[in-house]
Amino acid sequence: MDEALLKVESEQRSNAVVLRAEGEVDSYTADLLRDKLSEAFGAGLPVVLDLSDVEFFASVGLSVLVEFHLRGEDSGIPLRLVSPRGSVLRALKATTLNQTLELYLDLDAALHG
């Protein structure tokens, strides 16, 4: 069921691990996002999470982002978010996380951080 609602593809590049999320992040799919982020952080490179194709983003998704932002701060591995819009951007602004997390307009900008 999770995979039907959320798809997360991973690509390791020389300077970062890029995750592309598509679909919905909610209580049913948050564990998939958490697992993919955990795998990405294991590479020891900056992690770029592209949220441009996420249509719905529940509060549990914010918890996952905060969890990995803090993990990144502790380990020196940045978490960079690409193109949050719609419900993702509204959720980030409502909680002022848009002022804490690293947000980028496009993948190229995030890769060069």
PyMOL CGO cylinders between C-alpha atoms (Angstrom):
from pymol import cmd
from pymol.cgo import CYLINDER

trace = [
    CYLINDER, 0.00, 0.00, 0.00, 2.81, 2.42, 0.87, 0.3, 1, 1, 1, 1, 1, 1,
    CYLINDER, 2.81, 2.42, 0.87, 4.43, 2.16, -2.54, 0.3, 1, 1, 1, 1, 1, 1,
    CYLINDER, 4.43, 2.16, -2.54, 1.18, 3.04, -4.30, 0.3, 1, 1, 1, 1, 1, 1,
    CYLINDER, 1.18, 3.04, -4.30, 0.94, 6.32, -2.36, 0.3, 1, 1, 1, 1, 1, 1,
    CYLINDER, 0.94, 6.32, -2.36, 4.61, 7.30, -2.28, 0.3, 1, 1, 1, 1, 1, 1,
    CYLINDER, 4.61, 7.30, -2.28, 7.53, 6.53, -4.54, 0.3, 1, 1, 1, 1, 1, 1,
    CYLINDER, 7.53, 6.53, -4.54, 11.07, 7.50, -3.52, 0.3, 1, 1, 1, 1, 1, 1,
    CYLINDER, 11.07, 7.50, -3.52, 13.90, 7.00, -5.99, 0.3, 1, 1, 1, 1, 1, 1,
    CYLINDER, 13.90, 7.00, -5.99, 17.54, 7.28, -4.96, 0.3, 1, 1, 1, 1, 1, 1,
    CYLINDER, 17.54, 7.28, -4.96, 20.56, 8.27, -7.03, 0.3, 1, 1, 1, 1, 1, 1,
    CYLINDER, 20.56, 8.27, -7.03, 24.07, 8.50, -5.67, 0.3, 1, 1, 1, 1, 1, 1,
    CYLINDER, 24.07, 8.50, -5.67, 26.20, 11.17, -7.30, 0.3, 1, 1, 1, 1, 1, 1,
    CYLINDER, 26.20, 11.17, -7.30, 29.80, 12.09, -6.59, 0.3, 1, 1, 1, 1, 1, 1,
    CYLINDER, 29.80, 12.09, -6.59, 28.81, 15.02, -4.36, 0.3, 1, 1, 1, 1, 1, 1,
    CYLINDER, 28.81, 15.02, -4.36, 25.43, 13.97, -2.90, 0.3, 1, 1, 1, 1, 1, 1,
    CYLINDER, 25.43, 13.97, -2.90, 22.72, 11.38, -2.63, 0.3, 1, 1, 1, 1, 1, 1,
    CYLINDER, 22.72, 11.38, -2.63, 19.59, 12.59, -4.42, 0.3, 1, 1, 1, 1, 1, 1,
    CYLINDER, 19.59, 12.59, -4.42, 16.16, 11.31, -3.39, 0.3, 1, 1, 1, 1, 1, 1,
    CYLINDER, 16.16, 11.31, -3.39, 13.13, 12.10, -5.52, 0.3, 1, 1, 1, 1, 1, 1,
    CYLINDER, 13.13, 12.10, -5.52, 9.80, 11.72, -3.74, 0.3, 1, 1, 1, 1, 1, 1,
    CYLINDER, 9.80, 11.72, -3.74, 6.51, 11.49, -5.61, 0.3, 1, 1, 1, 1, 1, 1,
    CYLINDER, 6.51, 11.49, -5.61, 3.03, 11.14, -4.18, 0.3, 1, 1, 1, 1, 1, 1,
    CYLINDER, 3.03, 11.14, -4.18, 1.80, 11.55, -0.62, 0.3, 1, 1, 1, 1, 1, 1,
    CYLINDER, 1.80, 11.55, -0.62, 3.63, 11.64, 2.70, 0.3, 1, 1, 1, 1, 1, 1,
    CYLINDER, 3.63, 11.64, 2.70, 1.29, 10.63, 5.52, 0.3, 1, 1, 1, 1, 1, 1,
    CYLINDER, 1.29, 10.63, 5.52, 1.14, 8.14, 8.39, 0.3, 1, 1, 1, 1, 1, 1,
    CYLINDER, 1.14, 8.14, 8.39, 1.03, 5.25, 5.91, 0.3, 1, 1, 1, 1, 1, 1,
    CYLINDER, 1.03, 5.25, 5.91, 4.07, 6.31, 3.90, 0.3, 1, 1, 1, 1, 1, 1,
    CYLINDER, 4.07, 6.31, 3.90, 6.29, 8.16, 6.40, 0.3, 1, 1, 1, 1, 1, 1,
    CYLINDER, 6.29, 8.16, 6.40, 8.23, 4.99, 7.24, 0.3, 1, 1, 1, 1, 1, 1,
    CYLINDER, 8.23, 4.99, 7.24, 9.18, 4.55, 3.58, 0.3, 1, 1, 1, 1, 1, 1,
    CYLINDER, 9.18, 4.55, 3.58, 10.51, 8.12, 3.48, 0.3, 1, 1, 1, 1, 1, 1,
    CYLINDER, 10.51, 8.12, 3.48, 12.34, 7.57, 6.79, 0.3, 1, 1, 1, 1, 1, 1,
    CYLINDER, 12.34, 7.57, 6.79, 13.92, 4.33, 5.49, 0.3, 1, 1, 1, 1, 1, 1,
    CYLINDER, 13.92, 4.33, 5.49, 15.09, 5.96, 2.25, 0.3, 1, 1, 1, 1, 1, 1,
    CYLINDER, 15.09, 5.96, 2.25, 16.55, 8.94, 4.12, 0.3, 1, 1, 1, 1, 1, 1,
    CYLINDER, 16.55, 8.94, 4.12, 18.31, 6.61, 6.54, 0.3, 1, 1, 1, 1, 1, 1,
    CYLINDER, 18.31, 6.61, 6.54, 19.89, 4.70, 3.63, 0.3, 1, 1, 1, 1, 1, 1,
    CYLINDER, 19.89, 4.70, 3.63, 20.93, 7.98, 1.99, 0.3, 1, 1, 1, 1, 1, 1,
    CYLINDER, 20.93, 7.98, 1.99, 22.57, 9.29, 5.16, 0.3, 1, 1, 1, 1, 1, 1,
    CYLINDER, 22.57, 9.29, 5.16, 24.57, 6.07, 5.34, 0.3, 1, 1, 1, 1, 1, 1,
    CYLINDER, 24.57, 6.07, 5.34, 26.59, 7.20, 2.31, 0.3, 1, 1, 1, 1, 1, 1,
    CYLINDER, 26.59, 7.20, 2.31, 28.14, 10.06, 4.29, 0.3, 1, 1, 1, 1, 1, 1,
    CYLINDER, 28.14, 10.06, 4.29, 27.37, 12.60, 1.55, 0.3, 1, 1, 1, 1, 1, 1,
    CYLINDER, 27.37, 12.60, 1.55, 24.96, 15.55, 1.59, 0.3, 1, 1, 1, 1, 1, 1,
    CYLINDER, 24.96, 15.55, 1.59, 21.38, 14.37, 1.09, 0.3, 1, 1, 1, 1, 1, 1,
    CYLINDER, 21.38, 14.37, 1.09, 19.17, 16.22, -1.37, 0.3, 1, 1, 1, 1, 1, 1,
    CYLINDER, 19.17, 16.22, -1.37, 15.46, 15.46, -1.09, 0.3, 1, 1, 1, 1, 1, 1,
    CYLINDER, 15.46, 15.46, -1.09, 13.45, 16.61, -4.09, 0.3, 1, 1, 1, 1, 1, 1,
    CYLINDER, 13.45, 16.61, -4.09, 9.86, 17.25, -2.97, 0.3, 1, 1, 1, 1, 1, 1,
    CYLINDER, 9.86, 17.25, -2.97, 8.61, 18.89, -6.17, 0.3, 1, 1, 1, 1, 1, 1,
    CYLINDER, 8.61, 18.89, -6.17, 6.31, 15.94, -7.00, 0.3, 1, 1, 1, 1, 1, 1,
    CYLINDER, 6.31, 15.94, -7.00, 4.85, 15.52, -3.51, 0.3, 1, 1, 1, 1, 1, 1,
    CYLINDER, 4.85, 15.52, -3.51, 1.14, 16.32, -3.63, 0.3, 1, 1, 1, 1, 1, 1,
    CYLINDER, 1.14, 16.32, -3.63, 0.22, 15.87, 0.04, 0.3, 1, 1, 1, 1, 1, 1,
    CYLINDER, 0.22, 15.87, 0.04, 2.40, 16.30, 3.11, 0.3, 1, 1, 1, 1, 1, 1,
    CYLINDER, 2.40, 16.30, 3.11, 1.04, 15.50, 6.57, 0.3, 1, 1, 1, 1, 1, 1,
    CYLINDER, 1.04, 15.50, 6.57, 2.57, 16.56, 9.87, 0.3, 1, 1, 1, 1, 1, 1,
    CYLINDER, 2.57, 16.56, 9.87, 4.27, 13.17, 10.25, 0.3, 1, 1, 1, 1, 1, 1,
    CYLINDER, 4.27, 13.17, 10.25, 6.36, 14.15, 7.24, 0.3, 1, 1, 1, 1, 1, 1,
    CYLINDER, 6.36, 14.15, 7.24, 7.53, 17.24, 9.10, 0.3, 1, 1, 1, 1, 1, 1,
    CYLINDER, 7.53, 17.24, 9.10, 8.66, 15.02, 11.95, 0.3, 1, 1, 1, 1, 1, 1,
    CYLINDER, 8.66, 15.02, 11.95, 10.72, 12.95, 9.52, 0.3, 1, 1, 1, 1, 1, 1,
    CYLINDER, 10.72, 12.95, 9.52, 12.34, 16.08, 8.08, 0.3, 1, 1, 1, 1, 1, 1,
    CYLINDER, 12.34, 16.08, 8.08, 13.19, 17.42, 11.54, 0.3, 1, 1, 1, 1, 1, 1,
    CYLINDER, 13.19, 17.42, 11.54, 14.57, 14.02, 12.58, 0.3, 1, 1, 1, 1, 1, 1,
    CYLINDER, 14.57, 14.02, 12.58, 16.97, 13.94, 9.63, 0.3, 1, 1, 1, 1, 1, 1,
    CYLINDER, 16.97, 13.94, 9.63, 17.81, 17.62, 9.82, 0.3, 1, 1, 1, 1, 1, 1,
    CYLINDER, 17.81, 17.62, 9.82, 18.96, 17.06, 13.42, 0.3, 1, 1, 1, 1, 1, 1,
    CYLINDER, 18.96, 17.06, 13.42, 20.75, 13.85, 12.44, 0.3, 1, 1, 1, 1, 1, 1,
    CYLINDER, 20.75, 13.85, 12.44, 22.53, 15.81, 9.73, 0.3, 1, 1, 1, 1, 1, 1,
    CYLINDER, 22.53, 15.81, 9.73, 23.55, 18.54, 12.14, 0.3, 1, 1, 1, 1, 1, 1,
    CYLINDER, 23.55, 18.54, 12.14, 24.95, 15.93, 14.55, 0.3, 1, 1, 1, 1, 1, 1,
    CYLINDER, 24.95, 15.93, 14.55, 26.88, 14.09, 11.83, 0.3, 1, 1, 1, 1, 1, 1,
    CYLINDER, 26.88, 14.09, 11.83, 27.86, 17.02, 9.61, 0.3, 1, 1, 1, 1, 1, 1,
    CYLINDER, 27.86, 17.02, 9.61, 25.74, 15.73, 6.71, 0.3, 1, 1, 1, 1, 1, 1,
    CYLINDER, 25.74, 15.73, 6.71, 23.37, 18.39, 5.40, 0.3, 1, 1, 1, 1, 1, 1,
    CYLINDER, 23.37, 18.39, 5.40, 19.79, 17.66, 4.38, 0.3, 1, 1, 1, 1, 1, 1,
    CYLINDER, 19.79, 17.66, 4.38, 18.74, 19.91, 1.51, 0.3, 1, 1, 1, 1, 1, 1,
    CYLINDER, 18.74, 19.91, 1.51, 15.15, 20.16, 0.28, 0.3, 1, 1, 1, 1, 1, 1,
    CYLINDER, 15.15, 20.16, 0.28, 14.36, 20.95, -3.35, 0.3, 1, 1, 1, 1, 1, 1,
    CYLINDER, 14.36, 20.95, -3.35, 11.32, 22.81, -4.53, 0.3, 1, 1, 1, 1, 1, 1,
    CYLINDER, 11.32, 22.81, -4.53, 8.83, 22.32, -1.72, 0.3, 1, 1, 1, 1, 1, 1,
    CYLINDER, 8.83, 22.32, -1.72, 5.51, 23.71, -2.90, 0.3, 1, 1, 1, 1, 1, 1,
    CYLINDER, 5.51, 23.71, -2.90, 1.81, 23.32, -2.28, 0.3, 1, 1, 1, 1, 1, 1,
    CYLINDER, 1.81, 23.32, -2.28, 1.00, 21.41, 0.89, 0.3, 1, 1, 1, 1, 1, 1,
    CYLINDER, 1.00, 21.41, 0.89, 4.70, 20.83, 1.63, 0.3, 1, 1, 1, 1, 1, 1,
    CYLINDER, 4.70, 20.83, 1.63, 5.54, 24.53, 1.58, 0.3, 1, 1, 1, 1, 1, 1,
    CYLINDER, 5.54, 24.53, 1.58, 2.39, 25.43, 3.53, 0.3, 1, 1, 1, 1, 1, 1,
    CYLINDER, 2.39, 25.43, 3.53, 3.30, 22.93, 6.24, 0.3, 1, 1, 1, 1, 1, 1,
    CYLINDER, 3.30, 22.93, 6.24, 6.89, 24.21, 6.42, 0.3, 1, 1, 1, 1, 1, 1,
    CYLINDER, 6.89, 24.21, 6.42, 5.72, 27.83, 6.66, 0.3, 1, 1, 1, 1, 1, 1,
    CYLINDER, 5.72, 27.83, 6.66, 3.00, 27.06, 9.23, 0.3, 1, 1, 1, 1, 1, 1,
    CYLINDER, 3.00, 27.06, 9.23, 5.62, 25.54, 11.52, 0.3, 1, 1, 1, 1, 1, 1,
    CYLINDER, 5.62, 25.54, 11.52, 8.38, 28.04, 10.55, 0.3, 1, 1, 1, 1, 1, 1,
    CYLINDER, 8.38, 28.04, 10.55, 10.55, 25.10, 9.49, 0.3, 1, 1, 1, 1, 1, 1,
    CYLINDER, 10.55, 25.10, 9.49, 11.11, 26.96, 6.22, 0.3, 1, 1, 1, 1, 1, 1,
    CYLINDER, 11.11, 26.96, 6.22, 13.44, 29.18, 8.30, 0.3, 1, 1, 1, 1, 1, 1,
    CYLINDER, 13.44, 29.18, 8.30, 15.36, 26.21, 9.75, 0.3, 1, 1, 1, 1, 1, 1,
    CYLINDER, 15.36, 26.21, 9.75, 15.65, 23.69, 6.93, 0.3, 1, 1, 1, 1, 1, 1,
    CYLINDER, 15.65, 23.69, 6.93, 17.76, 24.26, 3.81, 0.3, 1, 1, 1, 1, 1, 1,
    CYLINDER, 17.76, 24.26, 3.81, 15.35, 24.98, 0.92, 0.3, 1, 1, 1, 1, 1, 1,
    CYLINDER, 15.35, 24.98, 0.92, 16.40, 25.29, -2.73, 0.3, 1, 1, 1, 1, 1, 1,
    CYLINDER, 16.40, 25.29, -2.73, 14.46, 26.19, -5.86, 0.3, 1, 1, 1, 1, 1, 1,
    CYLINDER, 14.46, 26.19, -5.86, 16.04, 23.51, -8.03, 0.3, 1, 1, 1, 1, 1, 1,
    CYLINDER, 16.04, 23.51, -8.03, 18.23, 20.43, -7.93, 0.3, 1, 1, 1, 1, 1, 1,
    CYLINDER, 18.23, 20.43, -7.93, 21.31, 22.17, -9.34, 0.3, 1, 1, 1, 1, 1, 1,
    CYLINDER, 21.31, 22.17, -9.34, 21.26, 24.80, -6.58, 0.3, 1, 1, 1, 1, 1, 1,
    CYLINDER, 21.26, 24.80, -6.58, 20.84, 22.12, -3.91, 0.3, 1, 1, 1, 1, 1, 1,
    CYLINDER, 20.84, 22.12, -3.91, 23.70, 20.04, -5.27, 0.3, 1, 1, 1, 1, 1, 1,
    CYLINDER, 23.70, 20.04, -5.27, 26.01, 23.03, -5.02, 0.3, 1, 1, 1, 1, 1, 1,
    CYLINDER, 26.01, 23.03, -5.02, 24.56, 24.01, -1.60, 0.3, 1, 1, 1, 1, 1, 1,
]
cmd.load_cgo(trace, "trace")
